[in-house]
C-alpha cells in the first residue's frame, strides 16, 4: 500500500486517469463498431461515412496515449480495406 504522500497522490491520479482512459477507449470502440456494423449490412455509403467519423477518434486515441500509433494505423488500414472492398463489390 502507498505510504509516502507522493505515492498516495500517484495512486489517486492513477485511479482518475484509468476512468478517463476507460471512457475514451469505450468511445473509440463504439465508433469502430459502427463501421463494422455498416460493413455487415452491406451499405457502402454508410460504411464510408462511419469510417470518416471513426478515423479522427482513433487518431485522438493515439495522441491521448490510449493506443499505440501503429495499432491505430493497423485498425484504420483494415477497416479502410474492408470498406473499399464493399464499395467495389
N, C-alpha and C positions, 0 to 999 in steps of 0.2 A: 504494500500500500504506500501511497505517497506520504513522505514525511516532511520534506522541506516546503516552504511556502511556494517556491518556484515550481516544484513538481506537482503540488496541488493545483496551482493555476494551470499548468500544462494539461493536467487531467481534465479540468473543466473545459478548456479550449478544445481539446480533442473531442469531447462529447458534442460540443456545439458544431464543430466542423463536420463530424460524422453525420449529424442530422441534415445539415445543408447539402453535403455531398450525396446523401441518400436521395434527397428530393430532386437534385439535379440529374442524377443517374436515372431515376424513375421517369422524369420528364423526357429525357433523351430516348429512352426505351419506348415511350408512348409514340413519339414521332416516327421512330423506325418501324414500330408495329403497324402504324397507319399505312406506311409504304408497302409493307409485306401484305397487308390485307387488300390493298388496291391491286397488287400484283396477282393475288389469289383470285380476285373476282374477274380478272382479265381486262380491266378497264385501263387502257394505256394512258389516256389523258389525265385521269385522276391520279394514277401512279406517278406521272411526271410532276404534277403539282405537289403531291405529297413529298416527293424526293427533293423538290426545290425548298420546301419548308424544313425538311429534316437535315439538310446539309449544314446550314448555319448553326443548328442546335448541336450537331456532332462536333463541329469546329469549336464552338463555345466550350464544349466539354473538354477539349484539348487545352484551351487557354486556362481553364479553371482547375486543371490537374485531375480531372475525372478519368480521362482516357489518355493513353499514350498516343502520340501523333500518328504512328504507323498503324495502330489499331483502328483509329477513326478513318484513316485513309483506306485501309482494307475493307472496312464496312461500307464506306461510300462507293468504292470500286465495285464491290459485289452487288450492291443494290442497283447501281447505275447499269451494270451489265444485264441484270435481270429486267430492268425497265426497258432497256434498249431492245432486248430480245423480244419482249412483249410487243413493243411498237413495230418491230419488223415482221412479226407473225400476222 
